[in-house]
Amino acid sequence: MTNDLRIGVVGAGLMGADHIARITGRISGAVVSAVVEPDAGRAAAAAEAAPGSRAFSRIEEAIDADALDAVLIATPGRFHEPVLAPSLEAGLPILCEKPLTPDSESSWRILELEQRLDRPHIQVGFMRRFDAEYEELRALIASGDAGELLMLRGVHRNPSVPASYVQEMLINDSVVHEFDVVPWLAGSPVASVEVKYPRRNPLSPAHLREPILVLMELQNGVYVDVEMNVSVQFGYQVGTEAVFDRGLARIGQPSGLQRWDAGRFGVAEHESFVTRFADAYDRQVQRWVDAVRAGTLVDGPNAWDGYRVAIACEAGVRALAGGVVPVEAPDRPEFYA
């Protein structure tokens, strides 16, 4: 492919607008050629931010108009399947923001559709795999330089969440990332999930019971605990600590300007995922664009990974009610080997 890859961005909300700015300003070898958004005002504003692009209300319209070479899906998860299906039927490469779909049943339908093609066409947007610190930690674990991995500890903290954020979203919108990145780091799938409730944060919204502690056992015997905490007030924080038989490693610490002032020491913390993972998003999209232009189509987590995460999320939601819940998946199809 000698010309720029023409990308159709589906969804012009916060995530879609962020991707449009990214592709337009920082990604090489690609342009936003189409914006698919049913809200006419939002679509027009997004198209204006991507010079030369065209606005459509439905993905089928953009496909019929031959307005795109590839699709980036940035809508809420419940709208993914109606975009994924026609895009696969058209044979288009796809970068789909997490989740693949909201549940394992619909994710399996997408797997079946994709397997009608010659190779995987879907990359799922679990951007943490493209974060430099996560990549470095994974390399350390794989090298064995610190010894055998015994445990992983994670924190996932938000300053606050909107009123629309409900209990199940602690798993489906937040811990969903850990369900992807933890097996990737440790080299083993999640075997079971349990949720514990510490003392409730009195600053939490009235309808939420949090923070929660999510406990995972991996198939290789590594244990994982994740603090999921969405009312910490001070900022946005995602970090991981790996415990080895002869040492430990930690990522996700605040960095940047350090200040000593009025008897206090401080380092600024992030306020949202947009800044915390800005470089990871850039690397993710650039590598996807490069893969599509090279003909390999996928360079990152694929639809099978998205399906495995959907199963883990369902187990996690059940675990909110108590007990240790197994995570059971069928054998991986050879198509994804």
TAUR-V213087 format. One line per field, one symbol per residue. phi: phi as a letter, one per 40 degrees, with the letter a starting at -180 (. if undefined). Layout:
phi = ???
//
This chain:
phi = .cccccbccbhbcdccccccccccbbccgabcbabbaccccccccccccbdgcbbbcbcccccccfcababbcbcddcbcdcccccccccgccbbbdccdacacccccccdcccccccadbbbccccccbcccccccccccccgccgccbabbbbbbbcabccccbdccdccbbcdccccccccccgacccabbbbbcdcccccddcbbacbbcbbbcccgcbbbbcbabbcgcibabaabbbbcaiabbbgcdbhcbbbafgbbabcbcbacccdbdcccccdccccdcccccgcgbaicbcccccccccccccccccdchgcbcbbbccccddbc
//
